[in-house]
């Protein structure tokens, strides 16, 4: 039997533009995937809430115009147990697939307290600022590669695979994770993965964006590839953050809409922090998946 290459039931990608008749099909297939398919959840996928630190010390690192999901993502990266990661992995060597400008290499070095020994970022196209970034930050290397054929570019000593707002754009997300699985299988030492991506709520929040959104059921298709690993799914945000997104950001995604963050920046910044503080349960707007393979100790 042929292996499934994608967790989606379709191959439409909104990144490349959707024709008039493809839009309702893309939307219908994503709704079906988010609502019903697949029909089982992996038994070894633990689900937890993420409770962000919104103290002044943490919040000073958040862009006041960030979307709620971006603010929550940055807070999640900040709150990872970087010292324990270093104790578990030794020198932290990161491979970031779908790295864009490479800005998370710089951010993670800051958030981790300079614990990142090397950062390799891969993206499907080169970015104008890459050369300057690599010149300024010697620990960083930025390369062109797609998610279906990155394995040959993965440095031998990589021990941390990450992605931020990327796997929803991968046409074959399961192909990507099988490559990671095969890399991990060849290592005797621990490996950690951290992936942040949109939940089903983002179908209404971001509308036509990428290939898919994710649910615990579709994420289980990923977790099932790592049967002997600790797989933890963190729920980020909830109804307060989603409401804020709809009110301020979604209009700009509609034709002729206005980004209300630009019209009311101080009000938005105040409401963003309040929404992040108030959300404690409900409908997560984003997920963070942590996969810890061949562990020496339990980190989550």
NUFIDREN-546225 format. One line per 5 residues: their letters; for each residue x, y, z of N, C-alpha, C. Coordinates in Angstrom, 1 decimal, decimal comma, m for minus. Layout:
<nodes>
A = X Y Z X Y Z X Y Z ~ ...
</nodes>
This chain:
<nodes>
XXXXX = 0,8 m1,2 0,0 0,0 0,0 0,0 0,9 1,3 0,0 ~ 0,5 2,2 m0,8 1,3 3,4 m0,9 1,2 4,2 0,3 ~ 2,3 4,9 0,8 2,3 5,7 2,0 1,5 7,0 1,7 ~ 0,8 7,5 2,7 0,2 8,8 2,5 1,3 9,9 2,7 ~ 1,3 10,8 1,8 2,3 11,9 1,8 1,8 13,1 2,4
XXXXX = 0,5 13,3 2,7 0,0 14,5 3,2 m1,1 14,1 4,2 ~ m1,3 14,9 5,3 m2,3 14,7 6,2 m3,7 15,3 5,7 ~ m3,6 16,0 4,6 m4,8 16,6 4,0 m5,5 15,6 3,0 ~ m6,8 15,8 2,7 m7,5 15,0 1,8 m7,5 15,7 0,4 ~ m6,7 16,7 0,2 m6,7 17,4 m1,0 m5,3 17,9 m1,3
XXXXX = m5,0 18,5 m2,5 m3,7 19,0 m2,8 m3,8 20,5 m3,2 ~ m4,9 21,2 m3,0 m5,0 22,6 m3,3 m4,2 23,4 m2,3 ~ m3,4 24,4 m2,9 m2,5 25,2 m2,1 m2,9 26,7 m2,3 ~ m3,4 27,3 m1,3 m3,8 28,7 m1,4 m2,6 29,7 m1,6 ~ m1,4 29,2 m1,3 m0,2 30,0 m1,5 0,0 30,4 m3,0
XXXXX = m0,5 29,5 m3,9 m0,3 29,7 m5,3 m1,5 30,4 m5,9 ~ m2,5 30,8 m5,1 m3,7 31,4 m5,7 m4,7 30,4 m6,0 ~ m5,9 30,7 m5,8 m7,0 29,7 m6,0 m8,0 30,4 m7,0 ~ m8,4 29,7 m8,0 m9,4 30,2 m8,9 m10,7 30,3 m8,3 ~ m11,6 30,9 m9,0 m13,0 31,2 m8,5 m13,7 29,9 m8,0
XXXXX = m13,5 28,8 m8,8 m14,2 27,6 m8,4 m13,4 26,7 m7,5 ~ m12,1 27,0 m7,4 m11,2 26,2 m6,5 m11,4 26,7 m5,0 ~ m11,7 27,9 m4,8 m11,9 28,4 m3,5 m12,9 27,7 m2,6 ~ m14,1 27,5 m3,1 m15,1 26,8 m2,3 m14,7 25,3 m2,1 ~ m14,0 24,7 m3,1 m13,5 23,3 m2,9 m12,5 23,2 m1,8
XXXXX = m11,5 24,2 m1,9 m10,4 24,2 m0,8 m11,1 24,4 0,5 ~ m12,0 25,3 0,6 m12,7 25,6 1,9 m13,4 24,3 2,4 ~ m14,2 23,7 1,5 m15,0 22,5 1,9 m14,1 21,4 2,3 ~ m13,0 21,1 1,6 m12,1 20,0 2,0 m11,4 20,3 3,3 ~ m11,0 21,5 3,6 m10,4 21,8 4,9 m11,5 21,7 6,0
XXXXX = m12,7 22,1 5,7 m13,7 22,0 6,8 m14,0 20,5 7,1 ~ m14,0 19,7 6,0 m14,2 18,2 6,2 m13,0 17,6 7,0 ~ m11,8 18,0 6,6 m10,6 17,5 7,4 m10,6 17,9 8,8 ~ m11,0 19,2 9,1 m11,0 19,7 10,4 m12,1 19,1 11,3 ~ m13,2 18,7 10,6 m14,4 18,3 11,4 m14,5 16,8 11,6
XXXXX = m14,0 16,0 10,6 m14,3 14,6 10,6 m13,1 13,7 10,4 ~ m12,1 14,1 9,6 m11,1 13,2 9,1 m9,7 13,6 9,6 ~ m8,9 12,6 9,9 m9,3 11,2 10,1 m10,2 11,0 11,4 ~ m10,6 9,8 11,6 m11,6 9,7 12,7 m11,0 9,1 14,0 ~ m9,7 9,0 14,1 m9,0 8,5 15,3 m7,9 9,5 15,8
XXXXX = m7,7 9,4 17,1 m6,6 10,2 17,7 m5,5 9,3 18,2 ~ m4,3 9,6 18,0 m3,2 8,8 18,5 m3,2 8,7 20,0 ~ m3,0 7,5 20,6 m3,1 7,3 22,0 m1,9 7,9 22,8 ~ m0,8 8,0 22,1 0,4 8,5 22,8 0,7 10,0 22,6 ~ m0,4 10,7 22,1 m0,3 12,2 21,9 m0,9 12,9 23,1
XXXXX = m0,1 13,4 24,0 m0,6 14,1 25,2 m1,0 15,6 24,8 ~ m2,1 16,1 25,3 m2,5 17,4 25,0 m2,6 18,2 26,2 ~ m1,9 19,4 26,2 m1,8 20,3 27,3 m2,1 21,7 26,9 ~ m2,5 22,6 27,9 m2,7 24,0 27,6 m1,4 24,7 27,8 ~ m1,1 25,7 27,1 0,0 26,6 27,3 m0,4 27,8 28,0
XXXXX = 0,2 28,0 29,2 m0,1 29,2 30,0 1,1 30,2 29,9 ~ 0,9 31,2 29,1 2,1 32,1 28,8 2,4 33,0 29,9 ~ 3,7 33,4 30,0 4,2 34,4 30,9 4,0 35,7 30,3 ~ 3,1 36,6 30,9 2,9 37,9 30,3 3,4 39,0 31,2 ~ 4,4 38,7 32,0 5,1 39,7 32,8 5,7 40,7 31,9
XXXXX = 6,1 41,9 32,5 6,7 42,9 31,8 8,0 42,4 31,1 ~ 8,7 41,6 31,8 10,0 41,1 31,3 9,8 40,3 30,1 ~ 8,8 39,5 30,0 8,5 38,7 28,8 7,9 39,5 27,7 ~ 6,9 40,4 28,1 6,1 41,1 27,1 7,0 42,1 26,4 ~ 8,0 42,6 26,9 8,9 43,6 26,3 9,4 43,1 25,0
XXXXX = 9,5 41,7 24,8 10,0 41,1 23,6 8,9 40,9 22,5 ~ 7,7 41,3 22,8 6,6 41,1 21,9 6,3 42,3 21,0 ~ 6,3 42,2 19,7 5,9 43,3 18,9 4,4 43,6 19,1 ~ 4,1 44,9 19,5 2,8 45,3 19,9 1,8 45,1 18,7 ~ 2,3 45,0 17,5 1,4 44,8 16,4 1,3 43,3 15,9
XXXXX = 1,9 42,4 16,7 1,8 41,0 16,3 0,4 40,5 16,3 ~ 0,1 39,5 15,5 m1,2 38,8 15,6 m1,2 38,1 16,9 ~ m2,3 37,7 17,4 m2,4 36,9 18,7 m1,6 35,6 18,5 ~ m1,7 34,9 17,4 m1,0 33,7 17,2 0,6 33,9 17,2 ~ 1,0 35,0 16,6 2,5 35,2 16,6 3,0 35,6 18,0
XXXXX = 2,2 36,4 18,7 2,6 36,7 20,1 2,7 35,5 20,9 ~ 1,7 34,6 20,8 1,7 33,4 21,6 2,8 32,5 21,2 ~ 3,1 32,4 19,9 4,2 31,6 19,4 5,5 32,1 20,0 ~ 5,8 33,4 20,0 7,0 33,9 20,5 7,1 33,7 22,0 ~ 6,0 33,8 22,7 6,0 33,5 24,2 6,3 32,0 24,4
XXXXX = 5,8 31,2 23,6 6,1 29,7 23,7 7,6 29,5 23,5 ~ 8,2 30,0 22,5 9,6 29,8 22,3 10,4 30,4 23,4 ~ 10,0 31,5 24,0 10,7 32,1 25,2 10,7 31,1 26,4 ~ 9,5 30,5 26,6 9,3 29,7 27,8 9,8 28,2 27,6 ~ 10,3 27,9 26,5 10,9 26,5 26,4 12,0 26,4 27,4
XXXXX = 12,2 25,2 28,0 13,2 25,0 29,0 14,6 24,8 28,4 ~ 15,2 25,9 27,9 16,4 25,9 27,1 17,6 25,3 27,9 ~ 17,7 25,6 29,2 18,8 25,0 29,9 18,6 23,5 30,0 ~ 17,4 23,0 30,2 17,2 21,5 30,2 17,4 20,9 28,8 ~ 17,0 21,6 27,8 17,3 21,2 26,4 18,8 21,0 26,2
XXXXX = 19,6 21,9 26,7 21,1 21,8 26,5 21,6 20,7 27,3 ~ 21,1 20,4 28,5 21,5 19,3 29,4 21,2 18,0 28,7 ~ 20,0 18,0 28,0 19,6 16,7 27,3 20,4 16,5 26,0 ~ 20,6 17,6 25,2 21,1 17,4 23,9 22,6 17,7 23,8 ~ 23,2 18,4 24,7 24,5 18,9 24,6 24,4 20,2 23,8
XXXXX = 25,4 20,5 23,0 25,3 21,7 22,1 24,0 21,6 21,3 ~ 23,2 22,7 21,3 22,0 22,7 20,6 22,2 23,1 19,1 ~ 21,9 22,2 18,2 22,1 22,4 16,8 20,8 22,3 16,1 ~ 20,3 23,4 15,6 18,9 23,5 15,1 18,8 23,5 13,5 ~ 17,8 22,8 13,0 17,5 22,8 11,6 16,0 23,4 11,5
XXXXX = 15,9 24,5 10,9 14,6 25,2 10,8 14,1 25,1 9,3 ~ 13,1 24,3 9,0 12,6 24,2 7,7 11,4 25,2 7,5 ~ 11,5 26,0 6,4 10,5 27,1 6,2 10,9 28,3 7,0 ~ 12,2 28,6 7,0 12,7 29,6 7,9 12,5 31,1 7,5 ~ 12,0 31,3 6,2 11,8 32,7 5,8 13,1 33,5 5,8
XXXXX = 13,0 34,6 6,5 14,1 35,5 6,6 15,2 35,0 7,5 ~ 14,9 34,0 8,3 15,9 33,5 9,3 15,8 34,2 10,6 ~ 14,8 35,0 10,8 14,7 35,8 12,0 14,6 34,9 13,3 ~ 14,1 33,7 13,2 14,0 32,9 14,4 15,3 32,4 14,8 ~ 16,3 32,3 14,0 17,6 31,9 14,4 18,1 33,0 15,4
XXXXX = 17,9 34,2 15,1 18,3 35,3 16,0 17,5 35,3 17,3 ~ 16,2 35,2 17,1 15,3 35,2 18,3 15,6 34,0 19,2 ~ 15,8 32,8 18,7 16,1 31,7 19,6 17,4 31,8 20,3 ~ 18,4 32,4 19,6 19,6 32,6 20,3 19,4 33,6 21,5 ~ 18,5 34,6 21,4 18,2 35,5 22,5 17,4 34,8 23,5
XXXXX = 16,3 34,1 23,1 15,4 33,4 24,1 16,1 32,3 24,9 ~ 17,1 31,7 24,2 17,8 30,5 24,9 18,9 31,0 25,8 ~ 19,3 32,3 25,8 20,4 32,7 26,5 21,7 32,3 25,8 ~ 21,7 32,4 24,5 22,9 32,1 23,7 23,3 30,6 23,8 ~ 22,4 29,7 23,9 22,6 28,3 23,9 22,6 27,6 22,6
XXXXX = 22,3 28,3 21,5 22,3 27,7 20,2 23,7 27,7 19,6 ~ 24,2 26,5 19,4 25,6 26,4 18,8 25,6 26,6 17,3 ~ 24,5 26,1 16,7 24,4 26,3 15,2 22,9 26,3 14,8 ~ 22,6 27,1 13,8 21,3 27,2 13,3 21,3 27,2 11,8 ~ 20,7 26,2 11,2 20,6 26,1 9,7 19,1 26,3 9,3
XXXXX = 18,9 27,3 8,5 17,5 27,6 8,1 17,4 27,2 6,6 ~ 16,3 26,6 6,3 16,0 26,2 4,9 14,7 26,9 4,4 ~ 14,7 27,3 3,2 13,4 27,9 2,6 13,4 27,6 1,1 ~ 12,2 27,7 0,6 12,1 27,3 m0,8 12,6 28,3 m1,8 ~ 12,9 29,5 m1,3 13,5 30,6 m2,1 14,4 31,4 m1,3
XXXXX = 15,5 32,0 m1,9 16,4 32,8 m1,1 15,8 34,1 m0,7 ~ 16,2 34,7 0,4 15,7 36,0 0,8 16,8 37,0 0,7 ~ 16,4 38,3 0,4 17,4 39,3 0,1 18,4 39,6 1,2 ~ 18,0 39,4 2,5 18,9 39,8 3,6 19,7 38,6 4,1 ~ 19,6 37,5 3,5 20,3 36,3 4,1 21,9 36,5 4,2
XXXXX = 22,5 37,1 3,2 23,9 37,3 3,2 24,3 38,2 4,4 ~ 23,6 39,2 4,6 23,9 40,1 5,7 23,7 39,5 7,1 ~ 22,6 38,7 7,2 22,3 38,0 8,4 23,4 37,0 8,8 ~ 23,9 36,2 7,8 24,9 35,2 8,0 26,3 35,9 8,4 ~ 26,5 37,1 7,8 27,7 37,8 8,1 27,7 38,3 9,5
XXXXX = 26,6 38,7 10,0 26,5 39,3 11,3 26,4 38,2 12,4 ~ 25,8 37,1 12,0 25,5 36,0 13,0 26,2 34,7 12,5 ~ 27,4 34,5 13,0 28,3 33,5 12,4 27,7 32,1 12,7 ~ 26,9 31,9 13,6 26,3 30,6 14,0 25,2 30,2 13,0 ~ 24,8 31,1 12,1 23,7 30,8 11,2 24,1 30,5 9,8
XXXXX = 23,4 29,6 9,2 23,6 29,2 7,8 22,2 29,1 7,2 ~ 22,0 29,8 6,0 20,7 29,8 5,4 20,8 29,3 4,0 ~ 19,9 28,3 3,6 20,0 27,6 2,4 18,7 27,5 1,7 ~ 18,7 27,2 0,4 17,5 27,0 m0,4 17,2 25,5 m0,4 ~ 16,0 25,1 0,0 15,6 23,7 m0,1 14,1 23,6 0,2
XXXXX = 13,4 22,6 m0,4 12,0 22,5 m0,1 11,8 21,4 1,0 ~ 10,6 21,3 1,5 10,3 20,4 2,6 10,4 18,9 2,2 ~ 10,3 18,6 0,9 10,2 17,2 0,5 11,6 16,7 0,2 ~ 12,6 17,5 0,2 14,0 17,0 m0,2 15,1 17,7 0,7 ~ 14,8 17,9 1,9 15,7 18,7 2,8 16,8 17,8 3,4
XXXXX = 16,5 16,4 3,4 17,3 15,5 4,3 18,8 15,6 3,9 ~ 19,1 15,8 2,6 20,6 15,8 2,2 21,3 17,0 2,7 ~ 20,5 18,1 3,1 21,1 19,3 3,6 21,2 19,4 5,1 ~ 20,6 18,4 5,8 20,6 18,4 7,2 22,0 18,1 7,8 ~ 22,5 19,1 8,6 23,9 18,8 9,1 23,9 17,6 10,0
XXXXX = 25,0 16,8 9,9 25,1 15,5 10,6 24,7 15,6 12,1 ~ 25,1 16,7 12,8 24,9 16,7 14,2 23,7 17,5 14,6 ~ 22,7 17,7 13,7 21,5 18,3 14,1 20,8 17,5 15,2 ~ 20,3 18,2 16,2 19,6 17,5 17,3 18,3 18,2 17,7 ~ 17,9 19,2 16,9 16,7 19,9 17,1 16,1 20,4 15,8
XXXXX = 14,9 19,8 15,5 14,2 20,2 14,2 13,0 21,1 14,6 ~ 12,9 22,3 13,9 11,9 23,2 14,3 11,2 23,7 13,0 ~ 10,0 24,3 13,2 9,3 25,0 12,2 8,4 26,0 12,9 ~ 8,2 27,2 12,3 7,3 28,2 12,8 6,4 28,6 11,6 ~ 5,1 28,3 11,8 4,1 28,7 10,8 4,5 28,2 9,4
XXXXX = 5,0 27,0 9,3 5,5 26,5 8,0 4,8 25,2 7,6 ~ 4,6 24,2 8,4 4,1 22,9 7,9 2,7 23,0 7,3 ~ 1,9 24,0 7,6 0,7 24,1 6,9 0,8 24,5 5,4 ~ 2,0 24,9 5,0 2,4 25,2 3,7 3,0 24,1 2,9 ~ 3,4 23,0 3,6 4,1 21,9 3,0 3,1 21,1 2,2
XXXXX = 3,2 20,9 0,9 2,3 20,1 0,2 2,3 18,6 0,7 ~ 3,4 18,1 1,1 3,5 16,8 1,6 4,1 16,8 3,0 ~ 3,3 17,2 4,0 3,8 17,3 5,4 4,3 16,0 5,9 ~ 3,6 14,9 5,6 4,0 13,6 6,1 5,3 13,1 5,5 ~ 5,6 13,5 4,3 6,9 13,2 3,7 8,0 13,9 4,4
XXXXX = 7,8 15,1 4,8 8,7 15,9 5,6 9,0 15,1 6,9 ~ 8,0 14,8 7,6 8,2 14,1 9,0 8,8 12,7 8,8 ~ 8,5 12,0 7,8 9,2 10,7 7,6 10,7 10,9 7,4 ~ 11,1 12,0 6,7 12,5 12,3 6,6 13,2 12,6 8,0 ~ 12,4 13,3 8,8 12,9 13,6 10,2 13,0 12,3 10,9
XXXXX = 12,0 11,4 10,8 11,9 10,1 11,5 13,2 9,3 11,1 ~ 13,5 9,2 9,8 14,6 8,4 9,4 15,9 9,0 9,9 ~ 16,0 10,3 9,9 17,2 10,9 10,5 17,4 10,6 12,0 ~ 16,3 10,7 12,7 16,3 10,4 14,1 16,7 8,9 14,4 ~ 16,2 8,0 13,5 16,4 6,6 13,7 17,9 6,2 13,6
XXXXX = 18,6 7,0 12,8 20,1 6,8 12,7 20,9 7,3 13,8 ~ 20,3 8,1 14,7 21,0 8,6 15,8 20,8 7,8 17,1 ~ 21,8 7,8 17,9 21,7 7,1 19,2 21,4 8,1 20,3 ~ 21,6 9,4 20,0 21,4 10,5 21,0 20,0 11,0 20,9 ~ 19,5 11,8 21,9 18,2 12,4 21,9 18,1 13,4 20,8
XXXXX = 16,8 13,6 20,3 16,5 14,6 19,4 15,2 15,2 19,8 ~ 15,1 16,5 19,6 13,8 17,3 20,0 13,3 18,0 18,7 ~ 12,0 17,9 18,6 11,3 18,7 17,5 10,3 19,6 18,2 ~ 10,2 20,9 17,6 9,2 21,8 18,1 8,6 22,5 16,8 ~ 7,3 22,3 16,6 6,7 22,8 15,4 5,4 23,6 15,9
XXXXX = 5,3 24,8 15,4 4,1 25,6 15,7 3,3 25,9 14,4 ~ 2,0 25,7 14,5 1,2 25,7 13,2 m0,3 26,0 13,6 ~ m1,1 26,4 12,6 m2,5 26,8 12,9 m3,4 25,7 13,2 ~ m4,4 26,0 14,0 m5,5 25,1 14,4 m6,6 25,2 13,4 ~ m7,7 24,4 13,7 m8,9 24,5 12,8 m9,5 25,8 12,9
XXXXX = m9,4 26,6 14,0 m9,9 27,9 14,1 m9,4 28,8 13,0 ~ m8,2 28,6 12,5 m7,6 29,5 11,5 m8,3 29,4 10,2 ~ m9,1 28,4 9,9 m9,9 28,4 8,7 m10,8 29,6 8,6 ~ m11,3 30,0 9,7 m12,1 31,3 9,7 m11,3 32,5 10,0 ~ m10,2 32,3 10,7 m9,4 33,5 11,0 m8,5 34,0 9,8
XXXXX = m7,9 33,1 9,1 m7,0 33,4 8,0 m7,5 33,2 6,7 ~ m8,6 32,4 6,6 m9,3 32,1 5,4 m8,3 31,4 4,4 ~ m8,1 31,9 3,2 m7,4 31,1 2,2 m5,9 31,3 2,4 ~ m5,3 30,3 3,1 m3,9 30,4 3,6 m3,3 29,0 3,6 ~ m2,3 28,8 2,8 m1,6 27,5 2,8 m2,4 26,3 2,3
XXXXX = m2,1 25,1 2,8 m2,8 23,9 2,3 m3,9 23,5 3,3 ~ m3,6 23,7 4,6 m4,4 23,1 5,6 m4,3 23,8 7,0 ~ m5,2 23,3 7,9 m5,0 23,6 9,3 m4,9 22,2 10,0 ~ m4,8 22,2 11,3 m4,6 21,0 12,0 m5,5 20,8 13,2 ~ m5,8 19,5 13,5 m6,6 19,1 14,6 m5,8 18,0 15,4
XXXXX = m6,2 17,7 16,6 m5,5 16,6 17,3 m5,5 15,3 16,4 ~ m6,6 15,1 15,6 m6,7 13,9 14,8 m5,7 13,9 13,7 ~ m5,5 15,0 13,0 m4,6 15,1 11,9 m3,1 15,1 12,4 ~ m2,9 15,8 13,6 m1,6 15,8 14,2 m1,2 14,4 14,6 ~ m2,2 13,5 14,9 m2,0 12,1 15,3 m1,3 11,4 14,2
XXXXX = m1,5 11,8 12,9 m0,9 11,1 11,8 0,6 11,4 11,8 ~ 1,0 12,6 12,4 2,4 12,9 12,5 3,0 12,1 13,7 ~ 2,3 12,2 14,9 2,7 11,6 16,1 2,9 10,0 15,9 ~ 2,1 9,4 15,1 2,1 8,0 14,9 3,4 7,5 14,2 ~ 4,1 8,5 13,6 5,4 8,2 12,9 6,5 8,1 14,0
XXXXX = 6,3 8,5 15,2 7,3 8,6 16,3 6,8 7,8 17,5 ~ 6,5 6,5 17,3 5,9 5,7 18,3 6,6 5,6 19,6 ~ 7,9 5,6 19,6 8,7 5,5 20,8 9,2 6,8 21,4 ~ 8,5 7,9 21,0 8,9 9,2 21,4 7,8 9,8 22,3 ~ 8,2 10,8 23,1 7,2 11,6 23,8 6,6 12,7 23,0
XXXXX = 5,3 12,7 22,7 4,7 13,6 21,8 3,7 14,4 22,6 ~ 3,9 15,8 22,7 3,1 16,6 23,5 2,5 17,8 22,6 ~ 1,2 17,9 22,6 0,6 19,0 21,8 0,1 20,1 22,8 ~ 0,6 21,3 22,6 0,2 22,4 23,4 m0,8 23,3 22,7 ~ m1,9 23,6 23,4 m2,9 24,5 22,8 m2,6 25,9 23,2
XXXXX = m2,5 26,8 22,1 m2,1 28,2 22,3 m3,4 29,1 22,1 ~ m3,7 29,9 23,0 m4,7 30,9 22,8 m6,1 30,3 23,0 ~ m7,1 31,1 22,6 m8,5 30,6 22,8 m9,5 31,7 22,2 ~ m10,7 31,7 22,7 m11,7 32,5 22,2 m11,4 34,0 22,2 ~ m10,7 34,5 23,3 m10,4 35,9 23,4 m9,5 36,3 22,3
XXXXX = m8,4 35,6 22,1 m7,5 35,9 21,0 m8,1 35,8 19,6 ~ m9,0 34,8 19,4 m9,6 34,6 18,1 m10,6 35,8 17,8 ~ m11,3 36,2 18,9 m12,2 37,4 18,7 m11,4 38,6 18,3 ~ m10,3 38,8 19,0 m9,4 40,0 18,7 m8,9 39,9 17,2 ~ m8,5 38,7 16,8 m8,0 38,6 15,4 m9,1 38,9 14,4
XXXXX = m10,3 38,4 14,6 m11,5 38,7 13,7 m11,8 40,2 13,7 ~ m11,7 40,8 14,8 m12,1 42,2 14,9 m11,0 43,1 14,2 ~ m9,7 42,9 14,4 m8,7 43,8 14,0 m8,0 43,3 12,7 ~ m7,8 42,0 12,5 m6,9 41,6 11,4 m7,7 41,0 10,3 ~ m8,8 40,2 10,5 m9,4 39,6 9,4 m9,9 40,5 8,3
XXXXX = m10,4 41,8 8,7 m10,8 42,7 7,6 m9,8 42,9 6,5 ~ m8,5 42,9 6,8 m7,5 43,1 5,8 m7,3 41,9 4,9 ~ m7,8 40,8 5,3 m7,7 39,6 4,5 m8,8 39,6 3,5 ~ m9,8 40,4 3,7 m10,9 40,5 2,7 m10,6 41,7 1,8 ~ m11,1 41,6 0,6 m10,9 42,6 m0,4 m11,4 43,9 0,0
XXXXX = m10,5 44,9 0,0 m10,9 46,3 0,4 m10,9 46,5 1,9 ~ m10,5 45,5 2,7 m10,5 45,6 4,2 m9,4 46,4 4,7 ~ m9,5 46,8 5,9 m8,4 47,7 6,6 m7,9 47,0 7,8 ~ m6,6 47,0 8,0 m5,9 46,4 9,1 m6,1 47,4 10,3 ~ m7,0 47,1 11,2 m7,3 48,0 12,3 m6,2 48,2 13,3
XXXXX = m5,2 47,3 13,2 m4,0 47,5 14,1 m3,3 48,8 13,7 ~ m3,3 49,2 12,4 m2,7 50,4 12,0 m3,5 51,6 12,4 ~ m4,8 51,5 12,5 m5,6 52,6 12,8 m5,7 52,9 14,3 ~ m5,6 51,8 15,1 m5,7 51,9 16,6 m4,5 51,1 17,3 ~ m3,3 51,5 17,1 m2,1 50,7 17,5 m2,1 50,6 19,1
XXXXX = m2,3 51,7 19,8 m2,2 51,6 21,2 m3,4 50,7 21,8 ~ m4,6 50,9 21,3 m5,7 50,1 21,7 m5,5 48,6 21,4 ~ m5,0 48,4 20,2 m4,7 47,0 19,9 m3,7 46,3 20,8 ~ m2,6 47,0 21,0 m1,5 46,5 21,9 m2,0 46,2 23,3 ~ m2,9 47,1 23,8 m3,5 46,8 25,1 m4,4 45,6 25,1
XXXXX = m5,2 45,5 24,1 m6,2 44,4 24,0 m5,5 43,1 23,7 ~ m4,4 43,1 23,0 m3,6 41,9 22,7 m3,1 41,3 24,0 ~ m2,5 42,1 24,8 m1,9 41,5 26,1 m3,1 41,0 26,9 ~ m4,2 41,8 27,0 m5,3 41,4 27,8 m5,9 40,0 27,3 ~ m6,0 39,9 26,0 m6,6 38,6 25,4 m5,7 37,4 25,7
XXXXX = m4,4 37,6 25,6 m3,4 36,5 25,9 m3,5 36,2 27,4 ~ m3,7 37,1 28,3 m3,8 36,9 29,7 m5,1 36,2 30,0 ~ m6,2 36,5 29,4 m7,5 36,0 29,7 m7,8 34,6 29,2 ~ m7,2 34,2 28,1 m7,5 32,9 27,5 m6,9 31,8 28,4 ~ m7,8 31,0 28,9 m7,3 29,8 29,7 m7,9 28,5 29,2
XXXXX = m8,9 28,5 28,3 m9,4 27,3 27,7 m10,2 27,8 26,5 ~ m10,9 26,8 25,9 m11,7 27,1 24,8 m11,1 26,7 23,4 ~ m11,2 27,5 22,4 m10,9 27,2 21,1 m9,5 27,6 20,7 ~ m8,5 26,8 20,8 m7,1 27,3 20,5 m7,0 27,8 19,1 ~ m6,2 28,9 18,9 m6,0 29,5 17,6 m4,7 28,9 17,0
XXXXX = m3,9 28,3 17,8 m2,6 27,8 17,3 m2,2 26,6 18,1 ~ m1,3 25,8 17,6 m0,7 24,6 18,3 0,8 24,7 18,3 ~ 1,4 24,0 19,3 2,8 23,7 19,4 3,0 22,3 19,6 ~ 3,6 21,6 18,7 3,9 20,1 18,9 5,4 19,9 19,2 ~ 5,6 19,2 20,4 6,9 18,9 20,8 7,1 17,4 20,7
XXXXX = 8,1 16,9 20,0 8,4 15,5 19,9 9,8 15,2 20,4 ~ 9,9 14,4 21,5 11,2 14,2 22,1 11,5 12,7 21,9 ~ 12,5 12,4 21,0 12,9 11,1 20,7 14,2 10,6 21,4 ~ 14,2 9,3 21,7 15,3 8,7 22,4 15,7 9,5 23,7 ~ 14,8 9,8 24,5 15,0 10,7 25,6 15,9 10,1 26,7
XXXXX = 16,7 10,9 27,3 17,5 10,5 28,5 16,7 10,9 29,8 ~ 15,9 12,0 29,7 15,0 12,4 30,8 13,7 12,9 30,2 ~ 12,7 13,0 31,1 11,4 13,5 30,7 11,3 15,0 30,8 ~ 11,1 15,8 29,7 11,2 17,2 29,7 9,8 17,8 29,8 ~ 8,8 17,1 29,4 7,4 17,7 29,4 6,5 16,7 30,0
</nodes>
